[in-house]
Amino acid sequence: MPSGSEEEEINFGQTYQDLVRAEQTASELESRLDNLDNQLEALIRASNLPPELFSMDEETLKKTLEAASVKNEKQQEAGQSSSSNSTKKDGTTGQANGTEGRQDG
């Protein structure tokens, strides 16, 4: 049966090994987090999002995105109405199948 000092040495040895493993695990996790942070920054740069969006509180961000969405919808509607309202000089609208101006007869 080990004496008290031998048992303490065994416990200190095990504790030291546990600490070394924990430090290695922490270093690996930190490395992974750094890698994820770099990937996130690259995605943000690629998205061309304004940096101020990331410092907004949730409510302000929601309002900003809703306003941008409404603006985008209005621009799309304006683009669609201008293309559907295009008329020829004689006041008739063109047809997509290429038969405009043809007279059957």
VENMO-V979654 format. One record per helix or strand of 2 or more residues. SS is the DSSP state (2 for helix, 1 for strand). FROM is the first residue (numbers start at 1). TO is the last residue. If there is no record, write none. Layout:
[[SS/FROM/TO] [SS/FROM/TO]]
This chain:
[[2/4/47] [2/51/55] [2/58/84]]
